[in-house]
Amino acid sequence: MTDDDVLIGIAQIAGTFAGFAALSGIVGRRAQGSSRHDVERLRTVILVGVMVVVTALMPTVVEGYGLNETTVWRVSSGLALVINWALGATVAVFGRRSGLLEADRIYKWAGFFIEVPLELALIANVLGVLSAYAAGFYLTFLYLALIQAVIVFVQLVNSLFAGVDDESA
C-alpha cells in the first residue's frame, strides 16, 4: 500500500486548509461583511477539506481489517465515491439556494470539470480497472479534490477582501 505518511500528510494539508478558510471567513467578514456567496464558498471549502481529511485516512482504517491491498483501494474508493456524491449534492443544493452556481462561473467550473476525472479515478478503482495503479488513482482523487477547494478558497479570499484597501485609504 502507499506509504501511510503520504495519506496522513494529505489529511494534514486538507485540515490546515479548512482551518485557514474558516479564519479567512472570520477576518474577511469583520473587514467588510459577507455576502451569501461568500458564506457558500466558505462552506464548500470547509466541507471539501473535511472530506479530504476523512478520505485520506480511510485506506489506513480499511487496511486495519486485514484486507489485501487491491481490496483496500476498492473499498476505500467506493466509500470515497459515496461521500463525494453526498458532498456534491449538498454543495449543489446550497449553491442553487444561494445563487452562487448561477453567479460564479469559476465556482461551477471547479465543481464540474475537475469532478469528472476525480470521479473516474474512483470508479476505476471500484471496478478494479488497472488495479496496479489503484494507489495512484486514489491519490489523484485526493489531489483533485484539494484543487477544487483551492480554487473556491482563492475566490473566497478575493471576494472577502475586494475593496478592503480602498476603504482604508
N, C-alpha and C positions, 0 to 999 in steps of 0.2 A: 504494500500500500504506500501511497505518497507519504513522505515524512510528515508526521503529525505536527511538527513545528510550522510547516507551511500553512496548514489549515488554521492552527491557532493564531499565527501571525495575521492571516486574513481576517479572522474574527476580531482581533485586537484593532486592526485598522478600521473595520466597519463600526465597531463600538465607539472608537475615538471620533470617527467621522460623525456619527449620530449625535454625540455629545457636542461637537463643535456646531452642528446645525441648530441644536437647541439653544446654545449660548448665543449664536448669531441672531436667532429669532428674538431673544430677550433684549439684546443690545440694540438691534435694529428697531424694534418696537418702541423702545424708550427714545430712540433718536428721532423718529418721525411718525410712529404709529404703523400698524399693519393693515394691509388690505386682506380681504378674504382669500385672494390668490396667494398672498404670502403665507397665510396660515396653512393653506392646502399644500404649498411647496414644502413647508416645514414638516407637515405631517408625512408627506411622501418620503422625504429624506430620512426621517427617523424610522419609519416603517421598513423601508428598504435596508437601512443599516441594521436593524434588529433581525430582519430576515437573513441577511448575510452572516451575522454572528451565529444564529441558530443553525443554518445550513452548513456553515464551515465546520462547526463542531460535530455535526451529525455523523459523518463517516467514522469518527473516533468512537462515538457511542455505539453505533451499529456493529463495529468491529468487535466490541466487547462481548457480543453474543456468540463469538466463535465461528462466524460465517467466513467462507472463503472470500478472497479479495474481489472476485467478479461479482459475487452476491452482495457484498458490502456496497459497491458502487451502484449496482442496480437498485437496491433497496433505498439507499440514500438519495439517488436521483429521483425515484418515484415519490418519496416523501417531499423532496425539494420542489418537485413539479406541482404537487398539490398545494404546498404552502405558497408557491409563486402565483398559482392561479387564484388562490384566495386573496392574496395581496393585490393582484391585478384587478380583480373585481372590486375590491374596496377602493382602490385608487380611482377606478373608472367612475364609481358611484359618487364619491366625494368630488372628483374633478368635474363631473357634469353638474352637480348641485351648485358648486361654487362658480361655475362658468369658466374655469381655468382651461379645460380641454378645448373650448372654442376660442378662447382669447390668446392662448400661448402656443404657437406652432412648434416651438422648440421642445416644450414640455411633452406635447403629443408625439413629436418625432422621437425623442429619447425613449418614450414609453413603448412605441410600436416597432420602430425599425431595429432597435437593439434587442427587443424582446424576441424576435423571430430566431436569430441564431442562438440566443440564450436558451430558448425552449428546445430547439433542435438538438443542442448538446445533451440536454437531459433526456429527451425522448430516445436519442441514440443509445444512451446508457440503459434506459429502462428496457428497451427491446434487445439489448445485447449486441448491437451493431458495432463492429470494430472494438471488441472488448479489450484489446491490447491497449487502446487509447482511452479507456474509461476514466482514469485519473485526470488526464488532460482535458477531457470533455467536462468533467466536474469543475476543474479549476477555471475553465473557460466560462462556465455559467457564473461562478463567483465573481470573476473579474468583470464580466459584462454587467452584472447587477451593480457592482460598485461604480462602474462608469455611468450607469443610469443615475445613480444617486449623486455623483459628482456634477453631472450636467444640471440637474434640478437644484443642487446646492449653489452652484455658481449663479444661476438665475435668481435664487432667493436672495443671496447676498447683494447682487446688483440691484434688485428691486428694493430691498430694505434700506440700502444706503444711497440710492439715487437722490441727488439733490441735497444730501446732508451737508456737503462742503459749501453749497450755495447759501444755505440757511445760516451757517455760522459766520459768514462774511458780513 
